[in-house]
Amino acid sequence: MTHLDDLLAMDLQAGEDDWTPTPHGQWLAAVLVEHDFVSGKDVLELGAGVANHTILLHRRGARSITATEITPGLLETAGANFRRNVGDDVEIDLRVADWLSTDGTFDIVVTNPPFCQSGKQNRRYFLDSLILDGHKRLRPEGELLFVQSSMADVPRTLRRLDQNGYDARVVDSTSGPFRDYYFEDAAFMEEIEGVEGGYEERGGVKYETLSVIHAKLRPWAPHANAHLPGR
Ligand SMILES: C[S@@+](CC[C@H](N)C(=O)[O-])C[C@H]1O[C@@H](n2cnc3c(N)ncnc32)[C@H](O)[C@@H]1O
């Protein structure tokens, strides 16, 4: 086994309601082990799932980890998997929180945001929310690291990140066949037809591209007479 395989080796257990890692999460994991994005940093992870990334954040040397899930039950799975793989002595702040609705500021926010199954009319809701409001959880020059599908429109994400004060880039991409559940959602299959370059077809098989995106807040201060509360 290589050192990278060692980093990725983990004993994960999941209940019926837990999110089983998909190629999206696996690609973010691969990028986390290949690159040094988190060492020495205070990390906020949104939607920890079965802690597949939470464990890597620790192994890659995060200074502190705050990991969230939307329900206590899902968070319990994340906590149990984290403890089983890293031991009882490592501190972690586990929080039930609705996306960015939590306290504090961090050096970097890491996430695999819900998209196809976001449960929102705007499937990009969690991505767009991250781009618009992620800065509230970030320190100056803070960073975002997340994975998204080509079907969620990567050029749109990069454009919006730039508009919202980030220097952003695609770190690395990979291609993979559609998940079975895409075909079960007729509205999704229709929506993706409107996304330019959203997918490609080879030999009768539909493929999406998965991209990990890194964005860093540019230094900025509001104009002196901006409409801010308390002025
Ligand atoms: C695409 S899954 C990613 C899970 C895991 N990080 C992975 O990559 O395998 C998205 C996760 O976000 C969680 N989630 C959904 N809505 C959320 C919300 N409003 N706030 C926080 N987490 C949420 C889900 O329960 C799920 O675990």
The ligand as an SDF file (V2000), in Angstrom:
LIG
                    3D

 27 29  0  0  0  0  0  0  0  0999 V2000
  -23.5220   14.9160   -0.6840 C   0  0  0  0  0  0  0  0  0  0  0  0
  -23.6280   14.4010    0.9890 S   0  0  0  0  0  0  0  0  0  0  0  0
  -21.9200   14.4440    1.4860 C   0  0  0  0  0  0  0  0  0  0  0  0
  -21.6170   13.6000    2.6830 C   0  0  0  0  0  0  0  0  0  0  0  0
  -20.1150   13.3700    2.9330 C   0  0  0  0  0  0  0  0  0  0  0  0
  -19.4410   14.6040    3.2540 N   0  0  0  0  0  0  0  0  0  0  0  0
  -19.5220   12.7430    1.6760 C   0  0  0  0  0  0  0  0  0  0  0  0
  -18.9110   13.4730    0.8880 O   0  0  0  0  0  0  0  0  0  0  0  0
  -19.6860   11.5440    1.4740 O   0  0  0  0  0  0  0  0  0  0  0  0
  -24.2540   15.8880    1.7330 C   0  0  0  0  0  0  0  0  0  0  0  0
  -24.3730   15.8100    3.2520 C   0  0  0  0  0  0  0  0  0  0  0  0
  -24.9410   17.0360    3.6980 O   0  0  0  0  0  0  0  0  0  0  0  0
  -25.9000   16.7740    4.7010 C   0  0  0  0  0  0  0  0  0  0  0  0
  -26.8650   17.8720    4.6690 N   0  0  0  0  0  0  0  0  0  0  0  0
  -27.9870   17.9900    3.9380 C   0  0  0  0  0  0  0  0  0  0  0  0
  -28.5890   19.1680    4.1910 N   0  0  0  0  0  0  0  0  0  0  0  0
  -27.8230   19.7980    5.1140 C   0  0  0  0  0  0  0  0  0  0  0  0
  -27.9260   21.0390    5.7750 C   0  0  0  0  0  0  0  0  0  0  0  0
  -28.9450   21.8610    5.5370 N   0  0  0  0  0  0  0  0  0  0  0  0
  -26.9600   21.3760    6.6660 N   0  0  0  0  0  0  0  0  0  0  0  0
  -25.9260   20.5290    6.9120 C   0  0  0  0  0  0  0  0  0  0  0  0
  -25.7710   19.3480    6.2880 N   0  0  0  0  0  0  0  0  0  0  0  0
  -26.7110   18.9760    5.4110 C   0  0  0  0  0  0  0  0  0  0  0  0
  -26.4920   15.4300    4.3220 C   0  0  0  0  0  0  0  0  0  0  0  0
  -27.0740   14.7920    5.4420 O   0  0  0  0  0  0  0  0  0  0  0  0
  -25.2920   14.6940    3.7480 C   0  0  0  0  0  0  0  0  0  0  0  0
  -24.5970   13.9550    4.7290 O   0  0  0  0  0  0  0  0  0  0  0  0
  1  2  1  0
  2  3  1  0
  2 10  1  0
  3  4  1  0
  4  5  1  0
  5  6  1  0
  5  7  1  0
  7  8  2  0
  7  9  1  0
 10 11  1  0
 11 12  1  0
 11 26  1  0
 12 13  1  0
 13 14  1  0
 13 24  1  0
 14 15  1  0
 14 23  1  0
 15 16  2  0
 16 17  1  0
 17 18  1  0
 17 23  2  0
 18 19  1  0
 18 20  2  0
 20 21  1  0
 21 22  2  0
 22 23  1  0
 24 25  1  0
 24 26  1  0
 26 27  1  0
M  CHG  2   2   1   9  -1
M  END
$$$$
